Structure formats: structure tokens, C-alpha cells
Amino acid sequence: MKLLALFLTGYLAMGALLTLFQRQLIYLPSPLDPPSLPSEWVDTAWGRVQVHPLNPDRARALLYFGGNAELVGWSGAELAAALPDHTLYLVNYPGYGHSEGSPSQASLVGAAVAVFDVVAPRHQQVGAIGRSLGSAVVVQLADQRPLARLALVTPFDSITALAQQQMPIYPVTWLVKDPFDNLAVAPELTQPRLVVLARWDQVIPKARSQALIQALEPAGLTVVELPQADHNTLSRYPEYFTALASFFAP
């Protein structure tokens, strides 16, 4: 009985900690981006969001949303070189870089919608690239705004499913504050979609990416897997930028 009581106490205590600090585990705000990058500011309900515009004055635009700890500015030069026909907008989530506010599903998706609404009148069309956590932001944005094309890099079906796979002894569905339920949205997406996977991804289990791929309408869907890359090394391989360039080509 003492062992059982000790186990239950530990189980409940760990569950409480995971519930209270889950956003600190999901969102890892990055240090400041390189100061040489141009910046503009977009007002949102959560404060001003910092956006880095690159390749200005193109007819087409791409919004870029990074991973949960990504320094979006550091990939800017490579993305701009790979996609010279697009104006790129690298978005710092609320609480990231110089952006105001705190990260949550509501603030990230709300900021994405606000950035789209500011950018769209400047261009003939707007697409989006989302990497890891950013892929969920793009899926949710595509449900609310008319994205022309979208690229999902190392995506997943939901935060809830990811957490449940990592912590199967907890009723995660009841505990998660920011579920990012991409499966609920994926079947409705009809624009051209690219999914980029890393064969040795150690962060997003393959089952979670495959569940999302199966939910996406197969028409207009392209799936590319980089055979040597893992979750954090995709940008080291030219094939990654080639896949993006090919997909967003005129």
C-alpha cells in the first residue's frame, strides 16, 4: 500500500507539473535574430509581431513559420536565394525575437492571420512554409485564409497525439491546452501541398507525420523525404531548398 501511495503521489505530481508547464515545454522562444535583417511590425491582439521581409516587391509572397526553437532569421539568406521570385516574410511568433506577447496556439495562429491580412493586399498571391511547429500554424492559417500553396516541413497530426505517444500513461486529451488538431483541418485543404520529411527525424515520430499525410486529400499533394536528414539538419542539404524551389516555381 505504501508503494502504491508513493506511485500515485508521483503520478499526480508529475501530471500536475506537465499540465502547469506544458507551454514552456512546447514553446522555446529563440534569442534575437541577426540585427542586419530588415524588420517590419504587425499589430495583433497579443501585441506587435516582428516580421523580416526579404526579396521585396515580388508579385508573389511566402510567409515562413519556424519550429518551436527556431531562429527564423538564420535561414533567411538561404530561403531568399532558393525562392528569388517570392517576397519572403519570416515571422517571429509572439514572445520570439522582438515580438511582443506570449506563445500559445491562439496567439501563434492569430498572429499568422494578422500577418496574412497585412501582406495579402501587396501581392497577387500568398503561400506559406511551416517547419515543425510552424507546419501546424500553416495548416490552421490555411483553414482561415486563402493560401495559394503551402509547404509542410516535418509536420505532425496534433500536439495531443505527439504528447500521448510520449506520455501514454496520462490522459493527455484532457490536459493539453494547445492541441493544434491538424487532422480536423487537413481534409479540407485543396490547394497544392508539399510535405517534406526527414528520414531520421528524432523529434516528430514517423507515425505522426504519416497520420497527417493520410488525412490530406491526395490530389495536389507532393511528398518528399530527405534520406540523410534528421529533424534539425534539413537545412544542411541542398535537396531541401530544391524541393521548395520546385514546388513554388512559377
C-alpha positions as CSV (number, residue, x, y, z in Angstrom):
1,M,0.0,0.0,0.0
2,K,2.9,2.4,0.7
3,L,4.4,1.7,-2.7
4,L,1.0,2.2,-4.4
5,A,0.5,5.5,-2.5
6,L,4.0,6.6,-3.4
7,F,3.4,5.8,-7.1
8,L,0.1,7.6,-7.1
9,T,1.6,10.7,-5.5
10,G,4.4,10.7,-8.0
11,Y,2.0,10.2,-10.9
12,L,-0.3,13.0,-9.8
13,A,2.6,15.3,-9.1
14,M,4.2,14.7,-12.5
15,G,0.9,15.1,-14.2
16,A,0.3,18.5,-12.4
17,L,3.8,19.7,-13.4
18,L,3.3,18.7,-17.0
19,T,-0.1,20.5,-17.1
20,L,1.2,23.7,-15.5
21,F,4.4,23.9,-17.5
22,Q,3.3,22.4,-20.8
23,R,3.7,25.6,-22.8
24,Q,7.3,26.0,-21.5
25,L,7.9,22.5,-22.9
26,I,6.3,23.2,-26.3
27,Y,7.5,26.8,-27.0
28,L,11.2,27.6,-26.7
29,P,11.4,31.3,-27.7
30,S,14.6,32.0,-29.6
31,P,17.2,34.6,-28.9
32,L,17.2,37.7,-31.1
33,D,17.7,37.4,-34.8
34,P,20.7,38.8,-36.7
35,P,20.4,42.6,-36.4
36,S,21.2,43.1,-40.1
37,L,17.8,41.7,-41.2
38,P,15.2,44.2,-42.2
39,S,12.1,44.3,-40.0
40,E,8.5,45.4,-40.1
41,W,5.8,45.3,-37.4
42,V,2.3,43.9,-37.5
43,D,-0.2,44.7,-34.8
44,T,-2.1,41.8,-33.3
45,A,-4.4,41.2,-30.3
46,W,-1.3,39.9,-28.5
47,G,1.0,42.9,-29.3
48,R,3.3,43.8,-32.1
49,V,4.8,40.9,-34.1
50,Q,8.2,41.3,-35.8
51,V,8.4,40.2,-39.4
52,H,11.6,40.0,-41.6
53,P,10.7,40.8,-45.3
54,L,13.2,39.6,-47.8
55,N,13.2,39.8,-51.7
56,P,10.9,42.8,-51.7
57,D,8.4,43.9,-54.4
58,R,7.8,40.4,-55.9
59,A,4.3,39.6,-57.2
60,R,4.1,36.5,-55.1
61,A,4.7,36.2,-51.4
62,L,5.6,33.4,-48.9
63,L,5.1,33.5,-45.2
64,Y,7.6,31.4,-43.2
65,F,6.8,30.0,-39.8
66,G,9.6,28.2,-38.0
67,G,10.0,25.5,-35.4
68,N,9.4,25.8,-31.7
69,A,13.0,26.9,-31.0
70,E,14.0,28.1,-34.5
71,L,15.9,31.3,-35.2
72,V,13.9,32.2,-38.3
73,G,16.4,34.9,-39.4
74,W,19.3,32.5,-39.7
75,S,17.6,30.6,-42.6
76,G,16.6,33.8,-44.3
77,A,19.5,34.1,-46.8
78,E,19.2,30.5,-48.0
79,L,15.4,30.7,-48.4
80,A,15.7,34.0,-50.2
81,A,18.3,32.6,-52.6
82,A,16.2,29.4,-53.2
83,L,13.0,31.4,-53.8
84,P,14.1,34.6,-55.6
85,D,10.7,35.1,-57.3
86,H,8.9,35.5,-53.9
87,T,8.9,38.1,-51.3
88,L,9.5,36.2,-48.1
89,Y,8.1,37.2,-44.7
90,L,9.9,35.4,-41.8
91,V,7.5,35.6,-38.8
92,N,8.7,35.8,-35.2
93,Y,5.9,34.3,-33.1
94,P,4.6,36.2,-30.1
95,G,7.3,36.1,-27.5
96,Y,10.0,35.2,-30.1
97,G,12.7,37.6,-31.2
98,H,11.4,41.2,-30.6
99,S,7.8,40.1,-30.9
100,E,5.5,41.0,-28.0
101,G,3.2,38.7,-26.2
102,S,3.4,35.1,-25.1
103,P,3.2,31.9,-27.3
104,S,0.1,29.8,-27.4
105,Q,-2.0,28.2,-30.2
106,A,-4.3,31.2,-30.1
107,S,-1.5,33.8,-30.3
108,L,0.5,32.0,-33.0
109,V,-2.4,31.4,-35.3
110,G,-3.9,34.8,-34.6
111,A,-0.5,36.4,-35.4
112,A,-0.3,34.4,-38.6
113,V,-3.8,35.6,-39.7
114,A,-2.8,39.2,-38.9
115,V,0.4,39.0,-40.9
116,F,-1.5,37.4,-43.9
117,D,-4.1,40.2,-43.8
118,V,-1.3,42.9,-43.9
119,V,0.7,41.1,-46.6
120,A,-2.0,39.9,-49.0
121,P,-3.0,43.3,-50.4
122,R,0.6,43.8,-51.6
123,H,0.8,40.7,-53.7
124,Q,-1.0,38.7,-56.3
125,Q,-1.0,35.6,-54.1
126,V,0.4,34.4,-50.8
127,G,1.7,31.0,-49.9
128,A,3.3,29.6,-46.7
129,I,6.1,27.4,-45.5
130,G,5.8,25.9,-42.0
131,R,8.6,23.9,-40.4
132,S,7.8,21.5,-37.5
133,L,5.6,23.6,-35.1
134,G,5.2,26.1,-38.0
135,S,3.6,23.4,-40.1
136,A,0.7,23.3,-37.6
137,V,0.5,27.1,-37.8
138,V,0.3,26.9,-41.6
139,V,-2.5,24.3,-41.5
140,Q,-4.5,26.4,-39.1
141,L,-3.9,29.5,-41.2
142,A,-5.0,27.7,-44.4
143,D,-8.3,26.9,-42.7
144,Q,-8.9,30.7,-42.2
145,R,-7.2,32.4,-45.1
146,P,-6.9,31.6,-48.9
147,L,-3.3,30.4,-49.1
148,A,-2.3,29.7,-52.7
149,R,0.2,26.9,-51.8
150,L,1.6,25.5,-48.6
151,A,4.7,23.5,-47.7
152,L,4.7,21.5,-44.5
153,V,8.1,20.5,-43.3
154,T,8.4,17.7,-40.8
155,P,4.7,18.1,-39.9
156,F,2.5,16.2,-37.4
157,D,-1.1,15.4,-36.9
158,S,-1.6,17.1,-33.5
159,I,0.2,18.1,-30.3
160,T,-2.2,15.9,-28.4
161,A,-1.2,12.8,-30.4
162,L,2.5,13.7,-30.0
163,A,2.2,14.1,-26.3
164,Q,0.1,11.0,-25.9
165,Q,2.7,8.9,-27.7
166,Q,5.5,10.3,-25.5
167,M,3.4,10.0,-22.2
168,P,1.0,7.1,-22.7
169,I,0.2,6.8,-19.0
170,Y,-1.5,10.2,-18.9
171,P,-5.0,11.3,-20.2
172,V,-3.3,13.8,-22.5
173,T,-6.5,14.8,-24.3
174,W,-7.8,16.3,-21.1
175,L,-4.6,18.1,-20.2
176,V,-3.4,19.7,-23.4
177,K,-4.1,23.5,-23.7
178,D,-2.9,23.9,-27.3
179,P,-3.9,20.8,-29.3
180,F,-3.1,22.0,-32.8
181,D,-5.6,19.5,-34.2
182,N,-4.4,19.4,-37.8
183,L,-6.4,16.3,-38.6
184,A,-9.6,18.2,-38.2
185,V,-8.5,20.7,-40.9
186,A,-6.3,18.6,-43.3
187,P,-9.2,17.0,-45.3
188,E,-10.5,20.5,-46.2
189,L,-7.2,21.7,-47.7
190,T,-7.4,21.6,-51.5
191,Q,-4.6,23.9,-52.7
192,P,-1.3,22.4,-53.8
193,R,0.6,21.0,-50.8
194,L,4.1,19.8,-50.3
195,V,5.2,17.7,-47.3
196,V,8.9,17.4,-46.6
197,L,10.0,14.6,-44.3
198,A,13.4,13.8,-42.7
199,R,14.1,10.1,-42.8
200,W,16.0,10.2,-39.4
201,D,13.6,12.6,-37.7
202,Q,14.1,12.1,-33.9
203,V,11.6,14.7,-32.8
204,I,8.4,14.0,-34.9
205,P,7.7,10.3,-35.0
206,K,7.1,9.0,-38.5
207,A,3.6,7.8,-37.4
208,R,2.6,11.3,-36.6
209,S,3.6,12.7,-40.0
210,Q,2.0,9.7,-41.8
211,A,-1.2,10.2,-40.0
212,L,-1.4,13.8,-41.3
213,I,-0.4,12.7,-44.8
214,Q,-3.2,10.2,-44.9
215,A,-5.7,12.8,-43.8
216,L,-4.6,15.2,-46.6
217,E,-6.5,15.0,-49.9
218,P,-4.1,13.1,-52.2
219,A,-4.9,15.2,-55.2
220,G,-2.4,18.0,-55.4
221,L,-0.2,16.5,-52.6
222,T,3.6,16.0,-53.1
223,V,5.6,14.2,-50.5
224,V,9.4,14.4,-50.4
225,E,11.7,12.6,-48.0
226,L,15.3,13.5,-47.5
227,P,17.1,10.2,-46.9
228,Q,20.1,11.6,-44.9
229,A,18.5,14.3,-42.9
230,D,17.1,14.4,-39.4
231,H,14.7,16.8,-37.8
232,N,17.3,19.5,-37.1
233,T,19.6,19.1,-40.2
234,L,17.2,19.5,-43.1
235,S,18.7,22.9,-44.0
236,R,22.1,21.4,-44.4
237,Y,21.0,19.6,-47.6
238,P,20.5,21.3,-50.9
239,E,17.7,18.9,-51.7
240,Y,15.6,20.7,-49.1
241,F,15.8,24.0,-50.8
242,T,15.5,22.3,-54.2
243,A,12.2,20.8,-53.2
244,L,10.9,24.1,-52.0
245,A,12.1,25.9,-55.2
246,S,10.5,23.3,-57.4
247,F,7.2,23.3,-55.6
248,F,6.9,27.1,-55.6
249,A,8.2,27.6,-59.1
250,P,6.1,29.8,-61.5
